[in-house]
C-alpha cells in the first residue's frame, strides 16, 4: 500500500469509527447567544501511551472563564463514539493538573472503549509487490533489509457535545458542539525528533531524545537507550514512542522524579537484528550516536543503559557482545541470540524477561543463561505471573534480588501474559511480554542501581 493510500485508509477508518459526518459541520462551534454565557474557546484531544500502544483518553475543553468543579458532571458531556467516565476542572490541558476550578475542563474517556486504541492495521493484501514488507510469518526478515510496519497510529479526533449548564446563578455555559482541533500526546510531546548522520558508517538514523526538564549542564545524568521490535520498523519517527511503554516509561513524570535521565529512542527503518544472530550497521551507528550525545550533553558515560524488546533486545545482546564494557546494565525483553556467542557478556549486569509462551525467546534464553553459567556467571531465576499487581511484582522482585546475582532471569508463567478472552495464537505470547515488562517499576529502578 502506498503512503497516500495508507493515509486515506487511516482517515476513512477513523472517520467511520468516530461517527463523524461532514467536515463543515465539525469544524464549527454551535451555541445559542446569551449575554452572560461562558463559551468554549477550543477542544483538544489527549492521548496516552499504554503497554499495548497509544490511546485516545480525554478531551481538554478550554472555556472563556473559570468553571467550578461543583458545576460539572459526566452526564452533561458526550463524545461521539466514546464513553465519558469523568469530568473535572484543570489548571492546564494536562489531566494531572486537576483543580477545584479552572478554565480548562478535562473530559475523561474510557480507555476500554473499542475505539480508544489508535492502532490501525493496514491490509496486507493491498500492498504493492515492490513495497517493503513488515514482519511476516517466517520472522522479521534479514538484518539490513528495509521493512514497513503494518500498524499505523491514527491521529485522534472527535465531536464533543455539552448541554447548557447553570453556574449557581452566576451565569451559564451555553450548549455547545465542538470538534477537536489539535492533539496533546502526553510524554510523547516531550521528546525531540532528530537525525544522526554517522560519519563512520554513513548511515542516517532518525531518533527521539528526551532531555530532563530540569537539565543542568553542571550535573551528570544517565542515559537509557530503548530499541523497538521489528514490528515497529517504520519511517515514522514517532512509531517507537507510540507502540508501547519501552521508551515512554523512563520519561514519565514519576520516573523522572525518582531517576532523572536522558532517554534515547532510535527509529529504525530496517531490520536491525535477525534470527540468524546477525545485525545491520545500525549497531555501530547507534553506539556512535550515544557517544556523540555524551559529548553534546552532560551524560555520564559510566551510566549508560540499554533495553529493547524482541529485535531491540537482540540488538542489545549484540551490543553487549561487541562492546561488553559500554553499558552499565541491560534489560532484555522477549529476545534470543546464538548462545555460542554470548561469553563476552558473562560479567555484565543483565535483567532478562521472557514468557514461557514465547516459542523463540524462552528456549533461546534458557540456552543463553546456561552458556553464561558455564562462563562462571551466577544467575538468579524466578517464575512470575504476568497478571500480578504492582505490589506482588515488588514482593517477587525483592525475593529475586535477595539472591544477589548480577544476572536475573525471570520467566512469565505459561498463559499469564494474556488478558481474558485474548487470543493465544501465533506470536501473541511474544508480544504480550513487553506489554507487561516495562510496567514493572522495581526492574526499572534496578537498571540504575550502582553495582560497582
ZAKESE-8440 format. One record per residue (C-alpha): x, y, z; residue in three letters; residue number from 1. Coordinates in Angstrom, 1 decimal. Each point is the difference from the previous one (the first is absolute). Layout:
N
    east   north      up  res    n
       X       Y       Z  ALA  NUM
...
This chain:
452
    east   north      up  res    n
     0.0     0.0     0.0  UNK    1
     1.4     3.4    -0.9  UNK    2
     0.4     2.8     2.6  UNK    3
    -2.9     1.9    -1.4  UNK    4
    -2.2    -3.1    -0.1  UNK    5
     0.9    -0.8     3.6  UNK    6
    -0.8     3.6     1.1  UNK    7
    -3.4    -0.2    -1.9  UNK    8
    -0.7    -3.4     1.7  UNK    9
     0.9     1.4     3.4  UNK   10
    -2.2     3.1    -0.4  UNK   11
    -3.0    -1.9    -1.4  UNK   12
     0.2    -2.5     2.9  UNK   13
     0.3     2.6     2.7  UNK   14
    -2.8     2.1    -1.5  UNK   15
    -2.3    -3.0    -0.1  UNK   16
     0.8    -1.2     3.5  UNK   17
    -0.4     3.4     1.6  UNK   18
    -3.4     0.4    -1.6  UNK   19
     1.0     3.3    -1.7  UNK   20
    -2.1     1.5    -2.7  UNK   21
     1.0     2.9    -2.2  UNK   22
     3.2     1.9     0.5  UNK   23
    -1.9     3.3    -0.1  UNK   24
    -2.4    -0.9     2.7  UNK   25
     2.9    -1.1     2.3  UNK   26
     2.2     3.0    -0.5  UNK   27
    -2.2     2.5     1.8  UNK   28
    -1.5     0.6     3.4  UNK   29
    -3.7     0.2     0.3  UNK   30
    -1.6     1.8     3.0  UNK   31
    -2.9     2.3     0.6  UNK   32
     0.9     3.6     0.8  UNK   33
    -0.3     1.0     3.7  UNK   34
     1.3     3.3     1.4  UNK   35
     1.7    -1.6     3.0  UNK   36
     0.8    -3.4    -1.5  UNK   37
     3.4    -1.5     0.5  UNK   38
     1.1    -1.4    -3.4  UNK   39
     2.4    -2.7    -1.2  UNK   40
     3.3     1.3    -1.5  UNK   41
     1.5    -3.3    -1.0  UNK   42
     0.0    -3.7     0.3  UNK   43
     3.1    -2.2    -0.1  UNK   44
     0.3    -3.8    -0.2  UNK   45
     2.3    -1.5     2.6  UNK   46
     1.9    -3.3    -0.5  UNK   47
     1.9    -2.2     2.4  UNK   48
     2.3    -3.0    -0.7  UNK   49
    -0.8    -3.3     1.6  UNK   50
     1.8    -3.4    -0.2  UNK   51
    -1.9    -0.9    -3.1  UNK   52
     0.4     3.4    -1.7  UNK   53
    -1.4     3.5    -0.1  UNK   54
    -3.6     0.7     0.9  UNK   55
    -2.4     3.0    -0.2  UNK   56
    -0.8     0.6     3.6  UNK   57
    -1.6     3.5     0.5  UNK   58
    -1.1     3.3    -1.5  UNK   59
     1.3     3.2     1.5  UNK   60
    -2.6     2.8    -0.4  UNK   61
     1.1     3.6     0.6  UNK   62
    -2.7     2.5     1.0  UNK   63
    -0.1     3.8     0.0  UNK   64
    -0.3     0.0     3.8  UNK   65
     0.8    -2.2     3.0  UNK   66
    -2.4    -2.9     0.6  UNK   67
    -0.4    -1.4     3.6  UNK   68
     0.0    -3.8     0.5  UNK   69
    -3.4     0.2     1.7  UNK   70
    -1.6     1.0    -3.3  UNK   71
     1.3    -3.0    -1.9  UNK   72
    -1.2    -3.5    -0.5  UNK   73
     0.7    -2.7    -2.6  UNK   74
    -3.7     0.0    -1.0  UNK   75
     0.4     3.5    -1.5  UNK   76
     2.5    -1.2    -2.6  UNK   77
     0.1    -2.5    -2.8  UNK   78
     2.7    -0.9    -2.5  UNK   79
    -1.0    -1.7    -3.2  UNK   80
     0.8    -3.7     0.1  UNK   81
     1.5     0.1     3.5  UNK   82
    -0.9    -0.4     3.7  UNK   83
     0.5     3.0     2.3  UNK   84
     1.2    -1.2     3.4  UNK   85
     0.8     3.2     1.9  UNK   86
     0.0     3.8    -0.5  UNK   87
     2.0     2.4     2.1  UNK   88
     1.8     3.4    -0.1  UNK   89
     3.7     0.4    -0.5  UNK   90
     2.5     2.8     0.1  UNK   91
     1.5    -1.3    -3.3  UNK   92
    -0.8    -2.4    -2.8  UNK   93
     2.0    -2.7     1.9  UNK   94
    -2.6    -2.3     1.7  UNK   95
     2.4    -0.3     3.0  UNK   96
    -0.6     3.7     0.8  UNK   97
    -3.4    -0.5     1.5  UNK   98
    -1.4     2.9     2.1  UNK   99
    -3.1     1.3     1.7  UNK  100
    -0.6     2.5    -2.8  UNK  101
     1.7     0.9    -3.3  UNK  102
    -0.6     1.2    -3.6  UNK  103
     1.0    -3.5    -1.2  UNK  104
    -2.4    -2.9     0.4  UNK  105
     1.3    -3.5    -0.5  UNK  106
    -2.6    -2.4    -1.4  UNK  107
     1.5    -3.5     0.7  UNK  108
    -0.9    -2.8    -2.3  UNK  109
     0.0    -3.8     0.7  UNK  110
     3.3    -1.6    -1.1  UNK  111
    -1.9    -3.2    -0.4  UNK  112
    -2.2     1.4    -2.8  UNK  113
     0.3    -2.0    -3.3  UNK  114
     1.3     3.2    -1.6  UNK  115
     2.3     1.1     2.7  UNK  116
     3.1    -1.6    -1.7  UNK  117
     1.4     2.0    -2.9  UNK  118
     1.6    -3.0    -1.6  UNK  119
    -1.1    -0.5    -3.6  UNK  120
     0.9    -3.1    -1.9  UNK  121
     0.7     0.5    -3.7  UNK  122
    -1.3    -3.0    -2.0  UNK  123
     2.9    -2.1    -1.3  UNK  124
    -1.7    -1.0    -3.2  UNK  125
    -0.1     3.6    -1.1  UNK  126
     3.8     0.4     0.1  UNK  127
     1.8     0.3    -3.3  UNK  128
     2.4    -2.8    -1.0  UNK  129
     3.0     2.4     0.0  UNK  130
    -0.9     1.6     3.4  UNK  131
     2.2    -1.0     2.9  UNK  132
    -1.8    -2.5     2.2  UNK  133
    -0.3     0.0     3.8  UNK  134
     0.4    -3.0     2.3  UNK  135
    -1.3    -3.1    -1.7  UNK  136
    -0.8    -3.5     1.3  UNK  137
     3.5    -1.2    -0.6  UNK  138
     1.6     2.7     2.2  UNK  139
     1.0     3.6    -0.2  UNK  140
     2.3    -0.3    -3.0  UNK  141
     3.7     0.3    -0.5  UNK  142
     2.1     2.6     1.8  UNK  143
     0.4     3.1    -2.2  UNK  144
    -3.2    -0.6    -2.0  UNK  145
    -2.4     2.9    -0.2  UNK  146
    -3.3    -0.7     1.7  UNK  147
    -3.3     1.8     0.6  UNK  148
    -2.3    -0.8     2.9  UNK  149
    -3.6    -0.8    -0.8  UNK  150
    -1.2     2.0     3.0  UNK  151
    -0.8     3.7    -0.5  UNK  152
    -0.7     2.3     2.9  UNK  153
    -3.0     2.2    -0.7  UNK  154
    -0.4     3.6     1.1  UNK  155
    -2.9     0.2     2.3  UNK  156
    -3.0     2.3    -0.7  UNK  157
    -3.5     0.1     1.5  UNK  158
    -3.1     2.0     0.2  UNK  159
    -0.8     1.1     3.6  UNK  160
    -3.5     1.2     1.0  UNK  161
    -0.8     1.8     3.3  UNK  162
    -3.4     0.9     1.3  UNK  163
    -1.0     3.4     1.4  UNK  164
     1.4     0.3     3.6  UNK  165
    -1.1     2.4     2.7  UNK  166
     2.8     1.4     2.2  UNK  167
    -1.9     0.6     3.3  UNK  168
    -1.5     3.2    -1.1  UNK  169
     3.3     1.4    -1.3  UNK  170
    -0.6    -0.6    -3.7  UNK  171
    -0.3    -3.0    -2.3  UNK  172
     2.1    -2.1    -2.3  UNK  173
    -1.9     0.0    -3.2  UNK  174
    -0.7    -3.3    -1.7  UNK  175
     2.8    -0.7    -2.4  UNK  176
     1.2    -2.5    -2.6  UNK  177
     3.7     0.2    -0.9  UNK  178
     2.5    -2.0    -2.0  UNK  179
     3.4    -0.6     1.4  UNK  180
     2.5     2.2    -1.9  UNK  181
     3.4    -1.2     1.3  UNK  182
     1.6    -2.9     1.9  UNK  183
     2.0    -0.1     3.2  UNK  184
     2.1    -3.2     0.3  UNK  185
     0.9    -0.4     3.6  UNK  186
     3.8    -0.7     0.5  UNK  187
     0.4    -0.7    -3.8  UNK  188
     0.0     3.8    -0.6  UNK  189
     2.9     0.4     2.5  UNK  190
     2.4    -1.8    -2.4  UNK  191
     2.0     1.8    -2.7  UNK  192
     0.1    -1.5    -3.5  UNK  193
     3.5     0.1    -1.5  UNK  194
     2.3    -1.7    -2.5  UNK  195
     3.5    -1.4     0.4  UNK  196
     2.3     0.0    -3.0  UNK  197
     2.7    -2.4     0.9  UNK  198
     3.4     0.9    -1.6  UNK  199
     1.3    -3.5     0.7  UNK  200
    -2.7    -2.2    -1.4  UNK  201
    -1.6     2.5    -2.4  UNK  202
    -3.4    -0.9     1.5  UNK  203
    -2.8     2.5     0.7  UNK  204
    -2.0    -0.9     3.1  UNK  205
    -3.1     1.8     1.1  UNK  206
    -0.4     0.0     3.8  UNK  207
    -2.0     1.4     2.9  UNK  208
     1.7     1.6     2.9  UNK  209
    -1.4     0.9     3.4  UNK  210
     2.1     2.6     1.9  UNK  211
    -0.9     0.3     3.7  UNK  212
    -2.2     3.1     0.5  UNK  213
     2.2     1.3     2.8  UNK  214
     3.2    -0.8    -1.9  UNK  215
     3.0     1.7     1.6  UNK  216
     3.3    -0.3    -2.0  UNK  217
     1.9     0.3     3.3  UNK  218
    -1.4    -3.4     1.0  UNK  219
     0.5    -3.4    -1.4  UNK  220
    -2.9    -2.2    -1.4  UNK  221
    -0.5    -3.6    -1.0  UNK  222
    -1.4    -1.0    -3.4  UNK  223
    -2.4    -2.8    -0.9  UNK  224
     0.1    -1.3    -3.5  UNK  225
    -3.3    -1.8    -1.1  UNK  226
    -0.1    -1.9    -3.3  UNK  227
    -3.4    -1.1    -1.4  UNK  228
    -1.0    -3.4    -1.5  UNK  229
    -0.1    -0.8    -3.7  UNK  230
    -3.7     0.5    -0.1  UNK  231
     0.5     3.7     0.7  UNK  232
     2.5     0.5    -2.8  UNK  233
    -1.1     3.1    -1.8  UNK  234
     0.9     3.3    -1.7  UNK  235
    -2.3     1.7     2.6  UNK  236
     2.3     1.2     2.7  UNK  237
    -2.8     0.0     2.5  UNK  238
    -0.8    -3.8    -0.4  UNK  239
     2.4    -1.1     2.7  UNK  240
    -1.6     2.5     2.5  UNK  241
    -3.5    -1.0    -0.8  UNK  242
     0.3    -3.8    -0.1  UNK  243
     0.3    -0.6     3.7  UNK  244
     1.8     1.0     3.2  UNK  245
     3.5    -1.0    -0.9  UNK  246
     1.2     3.6    -0.6  UNK  247
    -2.8     2.0     1.6  UNK  248
     0.2    -1.4     3.5  UNK  249
     3.5     1.3     0.8  UNK  250
    -1.2     3.5    -0.8  UNK  251
    -3.1    -0.1     2.1  UNK  252
    -0.3     2.7     2.7  UNK  253
     0.1    -2.7     2.6  UNK  254
     3.1    -1.7    -1.2  UNK  255
     1.7     3.4    -0.7  UNK  256
    -0.7     1.1     3.5  UNK  257
     1.7    -3.1     1.4  UNK  258
     2.7    -0.5    -2.7  UNK  259
     0.5     3.0    -2.3  UNK  260
     1.7    -1.2    -3.2  UNK  261
     0.3     0.4    -3.7  UNK  262
    -2.1    -2.4    -2.1  UNK  263
     1.1    -0.9    -3.6  UNK  264
    -2.4    -1.8    -2.2  UNK  265
     1.3    -0.6    -3.5  UNK  266
    -2.5    -0.6    -2.8  UNK  267
     1.3    -2.6    -2.4  UNK  268
    -1.2    -0.4    -3.6  UNK  269
     1.7    -3.3    -0.5  UNK  270
     0.3    -3.3     1.8  UNK  271
     2.9     0.5     2.5  UNK  272
     0.4    -3.6     1.4  UNK  273
    -1.3    -3.3    -1.5  UNK  274
    -0.6    -3.5     1.0  UNK  275
     3.4    -1.1    -1.3  UNK  276
     1.7     2.1     2.7  UNK  277
     1.2     2.7    -2.5  UNK  278
    -0.4     3.7     0.3  UNK  279
     0.0     2.9    -2.4  UNK  280
     2.4     2.9     0.0  UNK  281
    -2.4     1.8     2.3  UNK  282
     1.7    -1.8     3.0  UNK  283
     3.1     2.2    -0.4  UNK  284
    -2.1     3.0    -1.2  UNK  285
    -2.0    -0.1     3.2  UNK  286
     3.1    -0.4     2.2  UNK  287
     1.6     3.0    -1.8  UNK  288
    -3.1     2.1     0.5  UNK  289
     0.1    -0.7     3.8  UNK  290
     3.7     0.9     0.1  UNK  291
    -0.9     3.3    -1.8  UNK  292
    -2.8     0.8     2.5  UNK  293
     2.4    -0.5     2.9  UNK  294
     2.1     2.8    -1.5  UNK  295
    -2.9     2.3    -0.8  UNK  296
    -1.6    -0.4     3.4  UNK  297
     1.1    -0.6     3.6  UNK  298
    -0.6    -3.7    -0.3  UNK  299
     2.0    -2.4     2.2  UNK  300
     1.7    -2.6    -2.3  UNK  301
     0.2    -2.4     3.0  UNK  302
    -3.8     0.1     0.4  UNK  303
    -1.2    -1.0    -3.5  UNK  304
    -2.8    -2.6    -0.1  UNK  305
    -1.6    -1.9    -2.8  UNK  306
    -3.3    -1.8    -0.4  UNK  307
    -2.2    -1.3    -2.7  UNK  308
    -2.8    -2.4    -0.9  UNK  309
     0.3    -2.8    -2.5  UNK  310
     2.3     1.3    -2.8  UNK  311
     1.0     2.9     2.2  UNK  312
     1.0    -2.4     2.8  UNK  313
     1.9    -2.1    -2.5  UNK  314
     1.9     3.1    -1.0  UNK  315
     0.7     0.8     3.7  UNK  316
     1.5    -3.5     0.3  UNK  317
     2.2     0.5    -3.1  UNK  318
     1.2     3.4     1.4  UNK  319
     0.9    -1.7     3.3  UNK  320
     2.0    -2.6    -1.9  UNK  321
     1.9     2.5    -2.2  UNK  322
     0.3     2.7     2.6  UNK  323
    -0.1    -1.9     3.4  UNK  324
     1.1     3.1     2.0  UNK  325
    -2.2     2.6    -1.6  UNK  326
    -3.3    -0.4     1.9  UNK  327
    -0.2    -0.1     3.8  UNK  328
    -3.1    -2.3    -0.1  UNK  329
    -2.5    -1.4    -2.5  UNK  330
    -3.7    -0.9     0.1  UNK  331
    -0.6    -2.7    -2.6  UNK  332
    -3.7    -0.6    -0.9  UNK  333
    -1.4    -2.9    -2.1  UNK  334
     3.2    -0.6    -2.0  UNK  335
     2.6    -2.7    -0.8  UNK  336
     3.4    -0.5    -1.7  UNK  337
     2.5    -2.6    -0.9  UNK  338
     1.1    -1.4     3.4  UNK  339
     3.4    -0.8    -1.3  UNK  340
     0.8     3.7    -0.5  UNK  341
    -1.0     1.4     3.4  UNK  342
     3.1    -0.7     2.1  UNK  343
     1.3     3.6    -0.2  UNK  344
    -3.0     1.2     2.0  UNK  345
     0.3    -2.5     2.9  UNK  346
     1.2     2.8     2.3  UNK  347
    -2.7     2.5    -0.8  UNK  348
    -3.0     1.0     2.0  UNK  349
    -3.1    -1.4    -1.8  UNK  350
    -3.7    -0.3     0.8  UNK  351
    -1.6    -2.5    -2.4  UNK  352
    -3.7    -0.3    -0.3  UNK  353
    -1.9    -2.4    -2.3  UNK  354
    -3.3    -1.8    -0.1  UNK  355
    -0.2    -3.8     0.0  UNK  356
    -2.5     0.4    -2.8  UNK  357
     2.7     1.5    -2.2  UNK  358
     1.1    -2.7    -2.4  UNK  359
     3.3     1.6    -0.8  UNK  360
     1.1     2.2     2.9  UNK  361
    -0.8    -2.5     2.7  UNK  362
     2.2    -2.9    -1.2  UNK  363
     2.5     2.6    -1.4  UNK  364
     0.5     1.6     3.4  UNK  365
     0.2    -3.4     1.7  UNK  366
     2.9    -0.8    -2.2  UNK  367
     1.6     3.5     0.5  UNK  368
    -0.2    -0.2     3.8  UNK  369
     1.4    -3.5     0.1  UNK  370
     2.9     1.2    -2.2  UNK  371
     0.6     3.0     2.3  UNK  372
     0.0    -2.3     3.0  UNK  373
     2.6    -2.2    -1.7  UNK  374
     2.2     3.2    -0.2  UNK  375
    -0.4     0.4     3.8  UNK  376
    -2.8     2.5     0.2  UNK  377
    -2.3    -0.5     2.9  UNK  378
    -3.7     0.3    -1.1  UNK  379
    -3.1     0.6     2.2  UNK  380
    -3.1    -1.7    -1.5  UNK  381
    -3.7     0.5     0.7  UNK  382
    -3.4    -0.7    -1.5  UNK  383
    -2.5     2.9     0.2  UNK  384
    -3.6     0.5    -0.9  UNK  385
    -0.7     2.6    -2.7  UNK  386
    -3.3     0.8     1.7  UNK  387
     1.5     1.1     3.3  UNK  388
    -0.7     3.3     1.6  UNK  389
     2.8     2.6     0.5  UNK  390
     0.3    -1.1     3.7  UNK  391
     0.4    -3.6    -1.0  UNK  392
     2.6     0.8    -2.6  UNK  393
     2.0     2.0     2.6  UNK  394
    -0.2    -2.9     2.5  UNK  395
     1.2    -2.5    -2.6  UNK  396
     2.8     2.4    -1.1  UNK  397
     1.2     0.3     3.6  UNK  398
     0.2    -3.8     0.3  UNK  399
     1.9    -0.3    -3.3  UNK  400
     2.3     2.9     0.9  UNK  401
     0.9    -1.6     3.3  UNK  402
     1.9    -2.6    -1.9  UNK  403
     2.6     2.7    -0.8  UNK  404
     0.7    -1.1    -3.6  UNK  405
     1.2     2.4    -2.7  UNK  406
    -2.2    -1.8    -2.5  UNK  407
    -3.7    -0.5     0.7  UNK  408
    -2.1    -2.3    -2.2  UNK  409
    -3.8     0.2     0.4  UNK  410
    -2.6    -1.9    -2.0  UNK  411
    -3.7     0.8     0.0  UNK  412
    -2.0    -3.2     0.8  UNK  413
    -1.7    -1.6    -2.9  UNK  414
    -3.3     1.7    -0.9  UNK  415
     0.6     2.9     2.4  UNK  416
     0.7     2.8    -2.5  UNK  417
    -3.4    -0.3    -1.8  UNK  418
    -3.0     2.1     0.9  UNK  419
    -3.3    -1.8     0.5  UNK  420
    -1.5    -1.0    -3.3  UNK  421
     3.2     1.0    -2.0  UNK  422
     1.4    -2.3    -2.7  UNK  423
     3.0    -2.1     0.9  UNK  424
     0.8    -0.8    -3.6  UNK  425
     3.1     0.9    -2.0  UNK  426
     2.4     2.4     1.6  UNK  427
    -2.5     1.4     2.5  UNK  428
     2.0    -1.5     2.9  UNK  429
     3.1     1.7    -1.3  UNK  430
    -1.6     3.5    -0.5  UNK  431
    -1.9    -0.1     3.3  UNK  432
     3.2    -0.3     1.9  UNK  433
     1.0     3.6    -0.6  UNK  434
    -3.5     1.2     0.6  UNK  435
     0.6    -1.0     3.7  UNK  436
     3.8     0.2     0.3  UNK  437
     0.5     3.8    -0.1  UNK  438
    -2.7     0.6     2.6  UNK  439
     2.0    -1.8     2.7  UNK  440
     1.5     2.9     2.0  UNK  441
     2.6    -1.9     2.1  UNK  442
     1.6    -1.3    -3.2  UNK  443
     0.4     3.5    -1.2  UNK  444
     1.5     1.1     3.3  UNK  445
     2.4    -3.0    -0.1  UNK  446
     1.4     1.2    -3.3  UNK  447
     1.3     3.2     1.5  UNK  448
     1.5    -1.6     3.1  UNK  449
     3.7     0.6     0.7  UNK  450
     1.5    -3.5    -0.1  UNK  451
     3.7     1.1     0.1  UNK  452
